[in-house]
């Protein structure tokens, strides 16, 4: 038994008293509300119940924010083991906002760092309850002794195996009011469209630098590997220049750029930290090899580090909502690294295999989206196929004879578009997104 939040879905009326109490108590340290109310069935579909969630940081036993943060800006404190955010350690990479399913960490643009619920630590030290639980007028939210266990599947609540310190009392009545007539499929479709309005936390307009950064990782991996193994002559100036540009692009995603060095200190748990560390080691050892090209082991070590960095970069996105049964994506940085390496080394058969695998993954995803009524950008998908798969096939015979920049340009264009499509489709779970998913699943069952 430990202390945590106790929340009764039957009693919450969505009055926002807990939100206001939190803002009053922590106003000096708070730039955004740390607690939020999410309504289940906000559009009041007649076959579904209407209820509310009041959620903030649940100070999980296996907190993903603490595990995934590359800068080690989260620590578990003694006592009831709250998860504390260390503002001075935060680099503002926003990765914790992706990994937390309860939307607890909030990025503050004006400060460039993260904020989140502190569990009113100062009140706990005085033997008091957190302000939100203390001032809930209906008794829906409390702070008491709870048993940490996996919650039964409750609509709208994400069970991610991280043992959040919250115990939820399920609804006594789990259906909407009984209807004399069955709702039409057209009406269900209209409700489905209304429910699909939750925007993704991953926004291409804000995260465009990641498209270029990840693509440069793959390009430089293939470029260096071909040069080091003697298949082509490569320029150390181009390698160093593109490497510096890629690191500069990655820093644009940080709220605190001067603290960028902290991104590599949590290699033990954070895939993001591993990606940055291995990529920097790849660039460093690669540049060293240019000065001592006779040290073959140094060059091969650099190639290995580059591909480990690409693998780690793919693993960074394991926190995304899995939209298909196959985790691999056609824009995988690891696969793209293999593709560029095969092109630069002139290994036509291996290049064909990787392109074929990418094509299969691409069409599998689009067909899956079509069958399951998941929207995607059809125009960009069309250009991805044309530029990245169809046109390269037409000029492939010329590529067999000698290296073709037009062939390489088409491949880069296709990979670039595929990476854009990846970020357009990318999404992470949050309380409102979980509610949306559960409602849409129910509506699909009603429509079938």
TORKOL-4160 file (C-alpha; in steps of 0.2 Angstrom, whole numbers, padded with zeros to 4 digits, m for minus):
448
<pt num="1" X="0000" Y="0000" Z="0000"/>
<pt num="2" X="0006" Y="0018" Z="m0004"/>
<pt num="3" X="m0002" Y="0035" Z="m0005"/>
<pt num="4" X="m0009" Y="0041" Z="m0021"/>
<pt num="5" X="m0024" Y="0048" Z="m0030"/>
<pt num="6" X="m0041" Y="0040" Z="m0028"/>
<pt num="7" X="m0054" Y="0045" Z="m0041"/>
<pt num="8" X="m0072" Y="0040" Z="m0042"/>
<pt num="9" X="m0079" Y="0042" Z="m0060"/>
<pt num="10" X="m0097" Y="0041" Z="m0053"/>
<pt num="11" X="m0094" Y="0057" Z="m0043"/>
<pt num="12" X="m0084" Y="0069" Z="m0054"/>
<pt num="13" X="m0096" Y="0082" Z="m0063"/>
<pt num="14" X="m0082" Y="0091" Z="m0072"/>
<pt num="15" X="m0083" Y="0107" Z="m0062"/>
<pt num="16" X="m0064" Y="0111" Z="m0063"/>
<pt num="17" X="m0063" Y="0115" Z="m0045"/>
<pt num="18" X="m0047" Y="0104" Z="m0044"/>
<pt num="19" X="m0039" Y="0113" Z="m0058"/>
<pt num="20" X="m0043" Y="0130" Z="m0050"/>
<pt num="21" X="m0037" Y="0124" Z="m0033"/>
<pt num="22" X="m0020" Y="0118" Z="m0041"/>
<pt num="23" X="m0018" Y="0135" Z="m0050"/>
<pt num="24" X="m0021" Y="0145" Z="m0034"/>
<pt num="25" X="m0009" Y="0134" Z="m0024"/>
<pt num="26" X="0005" Y="0134" Z="m0036"/>
<pt num="27" X="0002" Y="0150" Z="m0046"/>
<pt num="28" X="0019" Y="0156" Z="m0044"/>
<pt num="29" X="0027" Y="0141" Z="m0052"/>
<pt num="30" X="0014" Y="0137" Z="m0064"/>
<pt num="31" X="0013" Y="0144" Z="m0082"/>
<pt num="32" X="0000" Y="0131" Z="m0088"/>
<pt num="33" X="m0013" Y="0121" Z="m0078"/>
<pt num="34" X="m0005" Y="0105" Z="m0071"/>
<pt num="35" X="m0022" Y="0097" Z="m0070"/>
<pt num="36" X="m0034" Y="0095" Z="m0083"/>
<pt num="37" X="m0052" Y="0088" Z="m0085"/>
<pt num="38" X="m0056" Y="0077" Z="m0100"/>
<pt num="39" X="m0074" Y="0073" Z="m0104"/>
<pt num="40" X="m0079" Y="0056" Z="m0111"/>
<pt num="41" X="m0092" Y="0057" Z="m0124"/>
<pt num="42" X="m0091" Y="0076" Z="m0125"/>
<pt num="43" X="m0103" Y="0075" Z="m0140"/>
<pt num="44" X="m0116" Y="0065" Z="m0130"/>
<pt num="45" X="m0119" Y="0050" Z="m0141"/>
<pt num="46" X="m0135" Y="0043" Z="m0135"/>
<pt num="47" X="m0128" Y="0025" Z="m0133"/>
<pt num="48" X="m0113" Y="0030" Z="m0123"/>
<pt num="49" X="m0112" Y="0037" Z="m0105"/>
<pt num="50" X="m0105" Y="0054" Z="m0101"/>
<pt num="51" X="m0092" Y="0056" Z="m0088"/>
<pt num="52" X="m0076" Y="0065" Z="m0084"/>
<pt num="53" X="m0058" Y="0062" Z="m0079"/>
<pt num="54" X="m0047" Y="0073" Z="m0068"/>
<pt num="55" X="m0029" Y="0069" Z="m0071"/>
<pt num="56" X="m0012" Y="0077" Z="m0068"/>
<pt num="57" X="0004" Y="0068" Z="m0064"/>
<pt num="58" X="0001" Y="0051" Z="m0057"/>
<pt num="59" X="0019" Y="0049" Z="m0051"/>
<pt num="60" X="0021" Y="0032" Z="m0058"/>
<pt num="61" X="0031" Y="0018" Z="m0051"/>
<pt num="62" X="0040" Y="0015" Z="m0068"/>
<pt num="63" X="0038" Y="0033" Z="m0074"/>
<pt num="64" X="0041" Y="0035" Z="m0093"/>
<pt num="65" X="0046" Y="0053" Z="m0091"/>
<pt num="66" X="0060" Y="0049" Z="m0079"/>
<pt num="67" X="0066" Y="0034" Z="m0090"/>
<pt num="68" X="0065" Y="0042" Z="m0107"/>
<pt num="69" X="0072" Y="0060" Z="m0102"/>
<pt num="70" X="0089" Y="0061" Z="m0110"/>
<pt num="71" X="0095" Y="0074" Z="m0098"/>
<pt num="72" X="0090" Y="0065" Z="m0082"/>
<pt num="73" X="0079" Y="0080" Z="m0077"/>
<pt num="74" X="0067" Y="0069" Z="m0067"/>
<pt num="75" X="0071" Y="0060" Z="m0051"/>
<pt num="76" X="0061" Y="0049" Z="m0039"/>
<pt num="77" X="0061" Y="0057" Z="m0021"/>
<pt num="78" X="0060" Y="0047" Z="m0005"/>
<pt num="79" X="0045" Y="0046" Z="0006"/>
<pt num="80" X="0029" Y="0042" Z="m0005"/>
<pt num="81" X="0041" Y="0043" Z="m0020"/>
<pt num="82" X="0035" Y="0057" Z="m0030"/>
<pt num="83" X="0042" Y="0061" Z="m0047"/>
<pt num="84" X="0051" Y="0078" Z="m0046"/>
<pt num="85" X="0056" Y="0088" Z="m0061"/>
<pt num="86" X="0073" Y="0097" Z="m0060"/>
<pt num="87" X="0071" Y="0113" Z="m0070"/>
<pt num="88" X="0090" Y="0116" Z="m0070"/>
<pt num="89" X="0093" Y="0100" Z="m0079"/>
<pt num="90" X="0079" Y="0101" Z="m0092"/>
<pt num="91" X="0085" Y="0105" Z="m0110"/>
<pt num="92" X="0067" Y="0107" Z="m0116"/>
<pt num="93" X="0067" Y="0093" Z="m0129"/>
<pt num="94" X="0049" Y="0089" Z="m0126"/>
<pt num="95" X="0052" Y="0070" Z="m0127"/>
<pt num="96" X="0044" Y="0067" Z="m0110"/>
<pt num="97" X="0028" Y="0075" Z="m0117"/>
<pt num="98" X="0028" Y="0061" Z="m0130"/>
<pt num="99" X="0031" Y="0047" Z="m0118"/>
<pt num="100" X="0019" Y="0052" Z="m0104"/>
<pt num="101" X="0002" Y="0044" Z="m0107"/>
<pt num="102" X="m0007" Y="0056" Z="m0095"/>
<pt num="103" X="m0001" Y="0072" Z="m0102"/>
<pt num="104" X="0008" Y="0077" Z="m0086"/>
<pt num="105" X="0023" Y="0086" Z="m0092"/>
<pt num="106" X="0019" Y="0103" Z="m0100"/>
<pt num="107" X="0032" Y="0112" Z="m0111"/>
<pt num="108" X="0032" Y="0131" Z="m0107"/>
<pt num="109" X="0037" Y="0141" Z="m0123"/>
<pt num="110" X="0042" Y="0156" Z="m0113"/>
<pt num="111" X="0054" Y="0147" Z="m0101"/>
<pt num="112" X="0060" Y="0134" Z="m0114"/>
<pt num="113" X="0058" Y="0120" Z="m0101"/>
<pt num="114" X="0045" Y="0108" Z="m0094"/>
<pt num="115" X="0033" Y="0110" Z="m0079"/>
<pt num="116" X="0022" Y="0097" Z="m0071"/>
<pt num="117" X="0012" Y="0093" Z="m0055"/>
<pt num="118" X="0023" Y="0092" Z="m0039"/>
<pt num="119" X="0010" Y="0083" Z="m0029"/>
<pt num="120" X="0010" Y="0099" Z="m0018"/>
<pt num="121" X="0025" Y="0092" Z="m0009"/>
<pt num="122" X="0025" Y="0107" Z="0003"/>
<pt num="123" X="0008" Y="0102" Z="0009"/>
<pt num="124" X="0013" Y="0084" Z="0011"/>
<pt num="125" X="0027" Y="0088" Z="0022"/>
<pt num="126" X="0014" Y="0097" Z="0033"/>
<pt num="127" X="0003" Y="0081" Z="0033"/>
<pt num="128" X="m0010" Y="0089" Z="0022"/>
<pt num="129" X="m0017" Y="0083" Z="0005"/>
<pt num="130" X="m0013" Y="0090" Z="m0011"/>
<pt num="131" X="m0024" Y="0105" Z="m0015"/>
<pt num="132" X="m0034" Y="0097" Z="m0029"/>
<pt num="133" X="m0039" Y="0083" Z="m0018"/>
<pt num="134" X="m0042" Y="0094" Z="m0003"/>
<pt num="135" X="m0055" Y="0105" Z="m0012"/>
<pt num="136" X="m0064" Y="0093" Z="m0023"/>
<pt num="137" X="m0083" Y="0098" Z="m0019"/>
<pt num="138" X="m0090" Y="0081" Z="m0023"/>
<pt num="139" X="m0077" Y="0069" Z="m0016"/>
<pt num="140" X="m0073" Y="0062" Z="m0033"/>
<pt num="141" X="m0054" Y="0066" Z="m0031"/>
<pt num="142" X="m0045" Y="0061" Z="m0015"/>
<pt num="143" X="m0027" Y="0057" Z="m0009"/>
<pt num="144" X="m0026" Y="0042" Z="0002"/>
<pt num="145" X="m0019" Y="0024" Z="0004"/>
<pt num="146" X="m0021" Y="0015" Z="m0012"/>
<pt num="147" X="m0015" Y="m0002" Z="m0019"/>
<pt num="148" X="m0003" Y="m0001" Z="m0034"/>
<pt num="149" X="m0010" Y="m0013" Z="m0047"/>
<pt num="150" X="m0015" Y="m0014" Z="m0065"/>
<pt num="151" X="m0031" Y="m0006" Z="m0068"/>
<pt num="152" X="m0045" Y="m0016" Z="m0076"/>
<pt num="153" X="m0049" Y="m0009" Z="m0093"/>
<pt num="154" X="m0058" Y="0007" Z="m0090"/>
<pt num="155" X="m0064" Y="0017" Z="m0106"/>
<pt num="156" X="m0054" Y="0032" Z="m0108"/>
<pt num="157" X="m0039" Y="0028" Z="m0096"/>
<pt num="158" X="m0023" Y="0022" Z="m0103"/>
<pt num="159" X="m0015" Y="0006" Z="m0095"/>
<pt num="160" X="0003" Y="0006" Z="m0100"/>
<pt num="161" X="0011" Y="m0005" Z="m0087"/>
<pt num="162" X="0019" Y="0009" Z="m0078"/>
<pt num="163" X="0010" Y="0008" Z="m0062"/>
<pt num="164" X="0002" Y="0025" Z="m0060"/>
<pt num="165" X="m0002" Y="0030" Z="m0042"/>
<pt num="166" X="m0020" Y="0032" Z="m0045"/>
<pt num="167" X="m0035" Y="0020" Z="m0041"/>
<pt num="168" X="m0050" Y="0023" Z="m0051"/>
<pt num="169" X="m0068" Y="0018" Z="m0046"/>
<pt num="170" X="m0077" Y="0012" Z="m0062"/>
<pt num="171" X="m0094" Y="0018" Z="m0067"/>
<pt num="172" X="m0109" Y="0009" Z="m0060"/>
<pt num="173" X="m0119" Y="0012" Z="m0076"/>
<pt num="174" X="m0108" Y="0009" Z="m0091"/>
<pt num="175" X="m0121" Y="0012" Z="m0105"/>
<pt num="176" X="m0131" Y="0027" Z="m0110"/>
<pt num="177" X="m0149" Y="0029" Z="m0109"/>
<pt num="178" X="m0160" Y="0016" Z="m0117"/>
<pt num="179" X="m0167" Y="0021" Z="m0134"/>
<pt num="180" X="m0183" Y="0017" Z="m0141"/>
<pt num="181" X="m0176" Y="0016" Z="m0159"/>
<pt num="182" X="m0159" Y="0012" Z="m0165"/>
<pt num="183" X="m0148" Y="0026" Z="m0170"/>
<pt num="184" X="m0144" Y="0026" Z="m0189"/>
<pt num="185" X="m0127" Y="0022" Z="m0197"/>
<pt num="186" X="m0127" Y="0040" Z="m0204"/>
<pt num="187" X="m0129" Y="0047" Z="m0187"/>
<pt num="188" X="m0115" Y="0036" Z="m0180"/>
<pt num="189" X="m0104" Y="0042" Z="m0194"/>
<pt num="190" X="m0107" Y="0060" Z="m0190"/>
<pt num="191" X="m0103" Y="0057" Z="m0172"/>
<pt num="192" X="m0087" Y="0048" Z="m0177"/>
<pt num="193" X="m0082" Y="0063" Z="m0187"/>
<pt num="194" X="m0085" Y="0074" Z="m0172"/>
<pt num="195" X="m0075" Y="0063" Z="m0160"/>
<pt num="196" X="m0060" Y="0063" Z="m0172"/>
<pt num="197" X="m0054" Y="0081" Z="m0167"/>
<pt num="198" X="m0040" Y="0078" Z="m0155"/>
<pt num="199" X="m0024" Y="0086" Z="m0163"/>
<pt num="200" X="m0007" Y="0076" Z="m0162"/>
<pt num="201" X="0006" Y="0082" Z="m0150"/>
<pt num="202" X="0018" Y="0079" Z="m0165"/>
<pt num="203" X="0017" Y="0094" Z="m0177"/>
<pt num="204" X="0026" Y="0094" Z="m0193"/>
<pt num="205" X="0027" Y="0113" Z="m0193"/>
<pt num="206" X="0036" Y="0113" Z="m0176"/>
<pt num="207" X="0046" Y="0096" Z="m0179"/>
<pt num="208" X="0052" Y="0099" Z="m0197"/>
<pt num="209" X="0070" Y="0099" Z="m0191"/>
<pt num="210" X="0068" Y="0081" Z="m0186"/>
<pt num="211" X="0064" Y="0076" Z="m0204"/>
<pt num="212" X="0080" Y="0084" Z="m0210"/>
<pt num="213" X="0090" Y="0078" Z="m0195"/>
<pt num="214" X="0085" Y="0059" Z="m0196"/>
<pt num="215" X="0087" Y="0059" Z="m0215"/>
<pt num="216" X="0105" Y="0066" Z="m0213"/>
<pt num="217" X="0109" Y="0052" Z="m0201"/>
<pt num="218" X="0104" Y="0039" Z="m0214"/>
<pt num="219" X="0113" Y="0049" Z="m0229"/>
<pt num="220" X="0130" Y="0051" Z="m0219"/>
<pt num="221" X="0129" Y="0033" Z="m0213"/>
<pt num="222" X="0129" Y="0027" Z="m0231"/>
<pt num="223" X="0141" Y="0040" Z="m0238"/>
<pt num="224" X="0154" Y="0036" Z="m0225"/>
<pt num="225" X="0153" Y="0017" Z="m0226"/>
<pt num="226" X="0155" Y="0018" Z="m0245"/>
<pt num="227" X="0170" Y="0029" Z="m0244"/>
<pt num="228" X="0178" Y="0020" Z="m0229"/>
<pt num="229" X="0177" Y="0003" Z="m0238"/>
<pt num="230" X="0184" Y="0011" Z="m0254"/>
<pt num="231" X="0169" Y="0011" Z="m0266"/>
<pt num="232" X="0170" Y="0029" Z="m0269"/>
<pt num="233" X="0180" Y="0045" Z="m0264"/>
<pt num="234" X="0172" Y="0055" Z="m0251"/>
<pt num="235" X="0175" Y="0073" Z="m0245"/>
<pt num="236" X="0180" Y="0075" Z="m0226"/>
<pt num="237" X="0173" Y="0093" Z="m0228"/>
<pt num="238" X="0156" Y="0087" Z="m0235"/>
<pt num="239" X="0155" Y="0074" Z="m0221"/>
<pt num="240" X="0160" Y="0087" Z="m0207"/>
<pt num="241" X="0149" Y="0100" Z="m0214"/>
<pt num="242" X="0133" Y="0089" Z="m0215"/>
<pt num="243" X="0137" Y="0082" Z="m0198"/>
<pt num="244" X="0138" Y="0100" Z="m0191"/>
<pt num="245" X="0122" Y="0105" Z="m0200"/>
<pt num="246" X="0113" Y="0090" Z="m0193"/>
<pt num="247" X="0118" Y="0093" Z="m0175"/>
<pt num="248" X="0113" Y="0111" Z="m0177"/>
<pt num="249" X="0096" Y="0106" Z="m0184"/>
<pt num="250" X="0094" Y="0094" Z="m0169"/>
<pt num="251" X="0097" Y="0109" Z="m0157"/>
<pt num="252" X="0083" Y="0119" Z="m0164"/>
<pt num="253" X="0071" Y="0107" Z="m0156"/>
<pt num="254" X="0078" Y="0111" Z="m0139"/>
<pt num="255" X="0070" Y="0124" Z="m0127"/>
<pt num="256" X="0087" Y="0127" Z="m0119"/>
<pt num="257" X="0101" Y="0125" Z="m0132"/>
<pt num="258" X="0115" Y="0130" Z="m0121"/>
<pt num="259" X="0111" Y="0114" Z="m0111"/>
<pt num="260" X="0112" Y="0103" Z="m0126"/>
<pt num="261" X="0127" Y="0094" Z="m0119"/>
<pt num="262" X="0115" Y="0086" Z="m0106"/>
<pt num="263" X="0107" Y="0076" Z="m0119"/>
<pt num="264" X="0120" Y="0062" Z="m0118"/>
<pt num="265" X="0120" Y="0059" Z="m0099"/>
<pt num="266" X="0106" Y="0047" Z="m0098"/>
<pt num="267" X="0112" Y="0033" Z="m0110"/>
<pt num="268" X="0107" Y="0019" Z="m0097"/>
<pt num="269" X="0088" Y="0021" Z="m0100"/>
<pt num="270" X="0085" Y="0034" Z="m0114"/>
<pt num="271" X="0085" Y="0030" Z="m0132"/>
<pt num="272" X="0085" Y="0048" Z="m0136"/>
<pt num="273" X="0101" Y="0050" Z="m0126"/>
<pt num="274" X="0109" Y="0034" Z="m0135"/>
<pt num="275" X="0104" Y="0041" Z="m0152"/>
<pt num="276" X="0113" Y="0058" Z="m0149"/>
<pt num="277" X="0128" Y="0050" Z="m0141"/>
<pt num="278" X="0131" Y="0036" Z="m0154"/>
<pt num="279" X="0128" Y="0049" Z="m0168"/>
<pt num="280" X="0141" Y="0061" Z="m0161"/>
<pt num="281" X="0153" Y="0046" Z="m0158"/>
<pt num="282" X="0150" Y="0041" Z="m0177"/>
<pt num="283" X="0154" Y="0059" Z="m0182"/>
<pt num="284" X="0170" Y="0060" Z="m0171"/>
<pt num="285" X="0177" Y="0044" Z="m0176"/>
<pt num="286" X="0173" Y="0046" Z="m0194"/>
<pt num="287" X="0183" Y="0063" Z="m0194"/>
<pt num="288" X="0197" Y="0054" Z="m0185"/>
<pt num="289" X="0198" Y="0041" Z="m0199"/>
<pt num="290" X="0201" Y="0054" Z="m0212"/>
<pt num="291" X="0217" Y="0059" Z="m0204"/>
<pt num="292" X="0223" Y="0040" Z="m0201"/>
<pt num="293" X="0214" Y="0031" Z="m0215"/>
<pt num="294" X="0226" Y="0016" Z="m0212"/>
<pt num="295" X="0217" Y="0012" Z="m0196"/>
<pt num="296" X="0204" Y="0001" Z="m0203"/>
<pt num="297" X="0197" Y="m0004" Z="m0186"/>
<pt num="298" X="0193" Y="0014" Z="m0183"/>
<pt num="299" X="0183" Y="0016" Z="m0199"/>
<pt num="300" X="0173" Y="0000" Z="m0196"/>
<pt num="301" X="0170" Y="0006" Z="m0178"/>
<pt num="302" X="0163" Y="0022" Z="m0185"/>
<pt num="303" X="0152" Y="0013" Z="m0197"/>
<pt num="304" X="0145" Y="0002" Z="m0183"/>
<pt num="305" X="0142" Y="0018" Z="m0172"/>
<pt num="306" X="0133" Y="0026" Z="m0186"/>
<pt num="307" X="0121" Y="0011" Z="m0188"/>
<pt num="308" X="0118" Y="0009" Z="m0170"/>
<pt num="309" X="0114" Y="0028" Z="m0170"/>
<pt num="310" X="0101" Y="0025" Z="m0184"/>
<pt num="311" X="0094" Y="0010" Z="m0174"/>
<pt num="312" X="0093" Y="0020" Z="m0158"/>
<pt num="313" X="0084" Y="0034" Z="m0168"/>
<pt num="314" X="0071" Y="0022" Z="m0174"/>
<pt num="315" X="0069" Y="0016" Z="m0156"/>
<pt num="316" X="0065" Y="0034" Z="m0150"/>
<pt num="317" X="0049" Y="0033" Z="m0159"/>
<pt num="318" X="0043" Y="0017" Z="m0150"/>
<pt num="319" X="0032" Y="0029" Z="m0139"/>
<pt num="320" X="0021" Y="0033" Z="m0154"/>
<pt num="321" X="0003" Y="0025" Z="m0155"/>
<pt num="322" X="0005" Y="0009" Z="m0165"/>
<pt num="323" X="m0007" Y="0011" Z="m0180"/>
<pt num="324" X="m0003" Y="m0005" Z="m0188"/>
<pt num="325" X="0002" Y="m0023" Z="m0183"/>
<pt num="326" X="0019" Y="m0021" Z="m0190"/>
<pt num="327" X="0031" Y="m0009" Z="m0181"/>
<pt num="328" X="0043" Y="m0006" Z="m0195"/>
<pt num="329" X="0040" Y="0009" Z="m0206"/>
<pt num="330" X="0045" Y="0012" Z="m0224"/>
<pt num="331" X="0054" Y="0027" Z="m0218"/>
<pt num="332" X="0065" Y="0018" Z="m0205"/>
<pt num="333" X="0081" Y="0027" Z="m0202"/>
<pt num="334" X="0090" Y="0010" Z="m0201"/>
<pt num="335" X="0083" Y="0004" Z="m0217"/>
<pt num="336" X="0087" Y="0021" Z="m0226"/>
<pt num="337" X="0105" Y="0019" Z="m0220"/>
<pt num="338" X="0106" Y="0002" Z="m0228"/>
<pt num="339" X="0098" Y="0009" Z="m0244"/>
<pt num="340" X="0110" Y="0024" Z="m0245"/>
<pt num="341" X="0125" Y="0012" Z="m0241"/>
<pt num="342" X="0120" Y="0000" Z="m0255"/>
<pt num="343" X="0118" Y="0014" Z="m0268"/>
<pt num="344" X="0135" Y="0022" Z="m0264"/>
<pt num="345" X="0144" Y="0006" Z="m0264"/>
<pt num="346" X="0135" Y="0001" Z="m0281"/>
<pt num="347" X="0127" Y="m0015" Z="m0273"/>
<pt num="348" X="0112" Y="m0015" Z="m0285"/>
<pt num="349" X="0105" Y="m0032" Z="m0279"/>
<pt num="350" X="0105" Y="m0026" Z="m0260"/>
<pt num="351" X="0098" Y="m0009" Z="m0265"/>
<pt num="352" X="0084" Y="m0018" Z="m0275"/>
<pt num="353" X="0080" Y="m0028" Z="m0259"/>
<pt num="354" X="0079" Y="m0014" Z="m0248"/>
<pt num="355" X="0069" Y="m0003" Z="m0260"/>
<pt num="356" X="0057" Y="m0018" Z="m0262"/>
<pt num="357" X="0055" Y="m0020" Z="m0243"/>
<pt num="358" X="0052" Y="m0002" Z="m0241"/>
<pt num="359" X="0039" Y="m0003" Z="m0255"/>
<pt num="360" X="0030" Y="m0017" Z="m0246"/>
<pt num="361" X="0030" Y="m0008" Z="m0229"/>
<pt num="362" X="0023" Y="0007" Z="m0238"/>
<pt num="363" X="0009" Y="m0001" Z="m0247"/>
<pt num="364" X="0005" Y="m0012" Z="m0232"/>
<pt num="365" X="0003" Y="0004" Z="m0221"/>
<pt num="366" X="m0008" Y="0013" Z="m0234"/>
<pt num="367" X="m0019" Y="m0002" Z="m0237"/>
<pt num="368" X="m0021" Y="m0005" Z="m0218"/>
<pt num="369" X="m0026" Y="0014" Z="m0216"/>
<pt num="370" X="m0039" Y="0012" Z="m0231"/>
<pt num="371" X="m0047" Y="m0004" Z="m0223"/>
<pt num="372" X="m0048" Y="0004" Z="m0205"/>
<pt num="373" X="m0053" Y="0021" Z="m0211"/>
<pt num="374" X="m0038" Y="0030" Z="m0205"/>
<pt num="375" X="m0035" Y="0046" Z="m0215"/>
<pt num="376" X="m0018" Y="0050" Z="m0223"/>
<pt num="377" X="m0011" Y="0062" Z="m0236"/>
<pt num="378" X="m0015" Y="0054" Z="m0253"/>
<pt num="379" X="m0006" Y="0067" Z="m0263"/>
<pt num="380" X="0011" Y="0065" Z="m0254"/>
<pt num="381" X="0009" Y="0046" Z="m0254"/>
<pt num="382" X="0007" Y="0047" Z="m0273"/>
<pt num="383" X="0023" Y="0058" Z="m0275"/>
<pt num="384" X="0032" Y="0046" Z="m0263"/>
<pt num="385" X="0028" Y="0031" Z="m0274"/>
<pt num="386" X="0032" Y="0041" Z="m0290"/>
<pt num="387" X="0048" Y="0049" Z="m0285"/>
<pt num="388" X="0055" Y="0036" Z="m0273"/>
<pt num="389" X="0050" Y="0019" Z="m0282"/>
<pt num="390" X="0043" Y="0021" Z="m0300"/>
<pt num="391" X="0055" Y="0034" Z="m0308"/>
<pt num="392" X="0071" Y="0026" Z="m0300"/>
<pt num="393" X="0066" Y="0009" Z="m0309"/>
<pt num="394" X="0066" Y="0018" Z="m0326"/>
<pt num="395" X="0084" Y="0025" Z="m0324"/>
<pt num="396" X="0090" Y="0010" Z="m0315"/>
<pt num="397" X="0099" Y="0003" Z="m0331"/>
<pt num="398" X="0110" Y="0019" Z="m0332"/>
<pt num="399" X="0114" Y="0017" Z="m0314"/>
<pt num="400" X="0121" Y="0000" Z="m0317"/>
<pt num="401" X="0134" Y="0007" Z="m0328"/>
<pt num="402" X="0140" Y="0022" Z="m0318"/>
<pt num="403" X="0135" Y="0032" Z="m0302"/>
<pt num="404" X="0120" Y="0043" Z="m0306"/>
<pt num="405" X="0116" Y="0059" Z="m0297"/>
<pt num="406" X="0099" Y="0059" Z="m0304"/>
<pt num="407" X="0095" Y="0042" Z="m0297"/>
<pt num="408" X="0102" Y="0047" Z="m0280"/>
<pt num="409" X="0091" Y="0063" Z="m0281"/>
<pt num="410" X="0076" Y="0053" Z="m0284"/>
<pt num="411" X="0080" Y="0042" Z="m0269"/>
<pt num="412" X="0083" Y="0056" Z="m0258"/>
<pt num="413" X="0067" Y="0065" Z="m0263"/>
<pt num="414" X="0057" Y="0049" Z="m0260"/>
<pt num="415" X="0065" Y="0046" Z="m0243"/>
<pt num="416" X="0062" Y="0065" Z="m0238"/>
<pt num="417" X="0043" Y="0063" Z="m0243"/>
<pt num="418" X="0042" Y="0047" Z="m0233"/>
<pt num="419" X="0049" Y="0055" Z="m0218"/>
<pt num="420" X="0037" Y="0069" Z="m0219"/>
<pt num="421" X="0022" Y="0056" Z="m0221"/>
<pt num="422" X="0029" Y="0048" Z="m0205"/>
<pt num="423" X="0028" Y="0064" Z="m0195"/>
<pt num="424" X="0011" Y="0068" Z="m0202"/>
<pt num="425" X="0004" Y="0051" Z="m0196"/>
<pt num="426" X="0014" Y="0051" Z="m0180"/>
<pt num="427" X="0004" Y="0053" Z="m0164"/>
<pt num="428" X="0006" Y="0049" Z="m0145"/>
<pt num="429" X="m0007" Y="0044" Z="m0132"/>
<pt num="430" X="m0014" Y="0056" Z="m0120"/>
<pt num="431" X="m0030" Y="0056" Z="m0110"/>
<pt num="432" X="m0040" Y="0065" Z="m0123"/>
<pt num="433" X="m0033" Y="0054" Z="m0137"/>
<pt num="434" X="m0037" Y="0038" Z="m0127"/>
<pt num="435" X="m0055" Y="0044" Z="m0125"/>
<pt num="436" X="m0056" Y="0047" Z="m0143"/>
<pt num="437" X="m0049" Y="0030" Z="m0147"/>
<pt num="438" X="m0061" Y="0021" Z="m0136"/>
<pt num="439" X="m0076" Y="0031" Z="m0142"/>
<pt num="440" X="m0071" Y="0028" Z="m0160"/>
<pt num="441" X="m0069" Y="0009" Z="m0157"/>
<pt num="442" X="m0086" Y="0009" Z="m0149"/>
<pt num="443" X="m0094" Y="0018" Z="m0163"/>
<pt num="444" X="m0086" Y="0007" Z="m0176"/>
<pt num="445" X="m0094" Y="m0008" Z="m0167"/>
<pt num="446" X="m0111" Y="0000" Z="m0167"/>
<pt num="447" X="m0109" Y="0004" Z="m0186"/>
<pt num="448" X="m0105" Y="m0014" Z="m0190"/>
